Amino acid sequence: MVLCVLMLLVVTLLGIAGMQTATFGTMISGNGLEGQKAFWIAESGLQDAKDKLDQVSSVEAFRNTPGLSSPVSCGGGTYTITAAADPLDPDRRVVVTSVGSRPQASKTVETTIMKFTFALPGALYSKSLVTVNGNRTSIFGNDACGGTDKPSIVTTMPTIDFRNGYLTGNGLATPVTDSSGLELVTERSSSQNYPLMAYINAYKNYATLPEITDASIQGSHIGDDWGGDDIRLQDDIDGVPQRILLLGDPAPNVIYLNPPVNTGNGIKEVSLQNVTGHGLLLIDGSANISGGFNWYGLVIASGGVKFTGQGGEGKNITGAIMAGETGVTVDVNVTGSVSILYCSAVTNYLQDLTTAIMISWREIRN
């Protein structure tokens, strides 16, 4: 009889313990779900900050957005964001912290967002020596699309090796044809610092086609994949090259080239011939451009860009070229029949791409 009572007591105690364990487990599960919801709310705050930065012209304008740090209702809770200048690059980067709150939990996440701009400095921007040598080479900074005129060449280097060609810029209508007039149409020892590798690393993630790793690209192989059927070339007028026309309102292509190392010279480089298209052309390395090459938009190369007269056809870039950051090549070399025409309309066209990109992220544990 006593044994039965003891057994009943033990079973009763085990039942009570089981009920308490189940209740505790439910509480833990509930707290975990609350934490996950708070995390999602905090992430929504970061996305809101990115969207706001995308819609303004600068990091400073974003940080001065009225009500930026006011709590925002979201998903049964709130998020609160704060923004601080990134000391590594306060003009382009901002550190955003978002706290997501629920009745029983809160989570904190942080990201660094970089603000990119497509306000082009001129027809050709280079961080290495620029060589121009071609009696059919035209680099025009005067706006082919009717906006504010810019320099023909902007370089961080103190000199430009100008031997032959035609340069216009800064509103000067008569082309400069020798080095004595360079100061009128170019900007040397420029303090303008465009982080070309940062552009490439950020926008390659938005490529409209898979990464291309070929050493040589022929237009006959890519066809209209790069948007060749969306543009129209115009004939020269009295020997003056004319801008490429963009047909309709197509979205900008983003083409990312990641060529192999040339075993002969140890440089990452790609050869482009008879290529036509539009958008943002990213080259992680150097480019040798020959034959026909017609592009509406912006070309960014981390290394050098070399144009040659090989191939018998002209080359027209309406927009701008930016190159020469990595120093793996000694110059940006422009020879042959080449027209690089600054066009302010390209800036607006490229604004269809996001300009605020998250470059780092972390969760801050409470």
N, C-alpha and C positions, 0 to 999 in steps of 0.2 A: 504494500500500500504506500509506504513512504517512498519507495523507488519510483512508483508511478507519478507521485506528486512532484518529485525532483525532475523527472523526465518532462513533465508538463511545464514546469518552470523554465527548464532549459529551452524547450521549443518556443515558449512565449518570448523569452529574451532574444532568441535568434530572430524571431519574427519582427520584434520591435527594431532590432539592429538593422535588419534588411530594409524595413520601411524608412529608417533614417538615412541609410546609404542611398536609397533610391531618390529620396527628397534632395539630398546633398548633390547627387549627380545631376538632377534636373536643374538645380541652382547653378551648378558649374556650366552646364550646357547653355542655360539662359544667359549667363554672363558672357560666355564665348560668343554667342550670337549677337549680343549687344555690342561687344568689342568689334566684331566684324562689320556691323552696321556703322559704327562710329568711324571705322577705317574707310569705308566706302564714301561716307560723307566728307571726310578729310580729303580724299582723292578728288571729289567733286570740286572742292575749293581750289585745288591746284589747277584743274582744267579751266575753271572760271578765270583764274589769274592769267593763264596762258591765252585764253580768248581775248581778255581785255588788253593784254600787251600786243596781241596781233592787230588790234584795231587802232592803235595809236602810233605816233611817229617815232617815239623814243622811250627809253627806259625812264628818263626823268618824267615824261608826261604820264607814264603808267604809275609811277610812285606818287604822283600828285593827283591821282584820280579821286574825286570827291567820294567819301564813304567807302574807300577801299577796304578799311579794316573793320567795318561794321559787321556784326553777325548776320548771317544769311540763313534763313530757314531752308532745310533740305532733308527729305526722307525721315521725318519724325524727329529731327534734331536740328543742329545748326553747325555751320562752319565759320571760322574766323581766320582771315588771312592777314599776314603782315609781310611787308616787303622791305628789303635792305639792299643797298648797293653792294655788289661783289667787289671787294678791294682789288681783285686780280684784273678787272676790266670794268670799272664802274659805269662807263658810258654805254657798254653793250650788254652787260650781264647783271642780273638781279637775282637775289636769293629770296625765295618765297617760302614761308612757313604756313601751313594750314592745320588748324586744330578742329577735328570733327568731334562733336559732343552729342551724346544720347543721355537719357535720364540716369543710366547706370554705368556709363563707360565713356571714355574719351580716347582719341588716338591723334597723334601728331606726325605729320609727314612734311618733308622739305625737298625742294627742288631748286636747281639753278637753271634759269631760263636765259637764253641768249637771243638778243634782238638783232636780226639781220636786216640789211637795207639793200635795195637795188637802185639807190641813187648813184648812178654811174659817174665816175670822176671825169671821164673823157672817152675818146675813141679807143685809146690803147693805154692800159695801166700796167706798169711793170716794176718788179722789185729787183730786177737785174738789168744789165746793160742792154740797151736797144740799138740795133743796127738797122738802118734803112738804106737800101741800095737797089733801086729799080726805077728805070725811067717810065714805067707804067704802074708805079706804086703810089696810091693816094690814101692818106690818112687824114680824115676830115673831122675836126672837132666841132665845127659849126653845125648846129642841129639840123639834120636832114628831115626832121619831123616837125619843125616850126617852133621849137621851144627855145630855151636859153642856151646860148652857145657855150661850149666847153673847150679846153685845150685839146689839141690833136693827140699829144702824148703826155702822160703824167708818169713820172718815174721817181723812185726814191734815190736813184743814183745821181751823182753830180753832172754826168755827161751823157750825151746821146751821140752815137756815131752815125751822123747823117751825111751820106755821100751822094744820093740821088733820089729824086722823088718829088711829091707834091704834098705839102702840109697846109691845112687851114685850121683856124681855131680862134677862140676868144673874140669872134666877130670880125676878124680880118678876112675880107673877101678874096683878096689876091693871094694865090698860093705862094708859100715860101718854098724856094727851090734850092737853097744852099744854106749852110750852117750859120751864116751871119744873121739870119732872121729867126733863129730858133727861139730866142727869148720872147718873141711876139706871140708864138702859137703853142708853146709847150710849157710844162711845169717840171723843172728839175729839182733834185734834192727835196722832193715833196715830203711833207709830214703826214700826208694821208696814208693811213695804215689799214688796208683791207686784209683781214686774216684769211687768206685763200684756202689753206688746209682746213680751217674751221668750216668754211662754206662747203667744201667738198665732203667732209666727214658728216656734216649735218644733213645735207640735201641728198646724198646718195641713198639715204633711207626712204626717200620719196620718189625714187626712180620709177619711171613708167614702163621700163623694160628691165629684164634681169641684167645684172652686172655683166659687162662685156670685157673679156680678158684677152682678146686677140691682139696680136702685134701689128696686124695690117687690116684695114677696113676699106672695102671697095663699095662704092655706091650701088653697083650692080647687084651686090649681095643683100643689101638692106632694103632696096626698093624705096617705098614710101613709108617705111616703118617709123622714121624719124620726123615725119610730117612734111615731106617734100611736096605733096599735093596741096598743102595749105598755103603755099607762098607763090608769088609770081615775080619774076625778074623783069627789070625794065632796061631798055637800051640806053646807052650813054646819050647825052644831049650835048652837042658841040664838044665832044671829047670828055665831058664831065660825067663821072659815074653817078648813077641814080640809086636810091635806096630800094631795097626789096620790099614788096607789098605783102602784108599778111591778109589773107582772104578770110572774111567772116570773123568769127570770134572764137577760135579754137583755144582750148586749155593748153598752157605751156607743157611741152614735153620736158622731162628730166632724164637725161642720158648720162650714165655713169660708166666711164672707161677706166679700167684698172689693168693697164698693159703689163706684160712681163719685162724682166730686165734683159736688155740687149747684151748678149755675152761679149760682143765686140767692144763696147765702150762702157759697160757697167751701169748704164742708165735705163730707167724705166721709160719706154717710149713707144708711141703708136704712130703708124703711118695712115693718113687719111687721104683718100683720093676719090674725086667725083661724088662727094657727099652733099646732100641737100636736106635741109630740115629747119626746125624752129624750136625755141625753148631755151633751157639751161643745159649746156654741154659741159660736163665735169670730167676733167682728165687728171687722174692721180699719177702724174708723171709729165713727160714732155710729148710734144706732138710735132710731126713732120707733115706739112700739108702741101700737097701738090695736085696738079690737075684742077678740075672744077671743084670748088667748095663754096657753097652758098648757104648762109645761115642767118636767120632772123632771131635775135635774142642775145644772150650772153654766153661767151666761152670763157671758162675758168680752167687754167692749167697750173698745177703746183710747180712744174718745171718750166722749161722754155717752150716757145712756139716758133717753129721755123717754116716760113713760106718760101717756096721755090717756084721758078717758072716752068718746071717740068710738067708735062702733060698737055700743054698747048691750050688750056682753057683758063679763063679768069676766075678770080675768087672774090666774093663779096660777103662781108660780115656787116650787117646792119644792126647796130646795137653797140656792142663793145667787146673787147678782149681784155682779160686780166690774167697775168702770168708772172712766173719767175720768182716764186717765194722760196723754194727749197734750195736754190743755189747749185743744183746738180748739173745745170748747163750754164755756159758763160754768157749767153745773151738771148734776146728775142730778136730773131733775124727775119726781116721782111724784104724779100726780093721778088721779082717777077710781076705779073699782072695781078695786083692785089688792091682791093678797095675796102678800107675799114671806115665805116660811116657811123658816127655817133648819132643815136636816135633816142630822144627822150620818151617817145611812146613805148619803148621797150620797158622802161621802168614801171609804167602803169600795167603793162601786159604781164610782167613777172609778179606783180603784187597779188595775182590770183593764187600764187603759192603762199603757204604760211610763212610768216616772217619771225615768229616766236617759237623757238625750238628748245625743248628740255634737254639739257646736256648732262645732268646728273640727278639722282634721286636717292633718298634714304628715308627710313622710318625712324623717328626719334622715340625711343622707349620711355614710357612714363615711369 
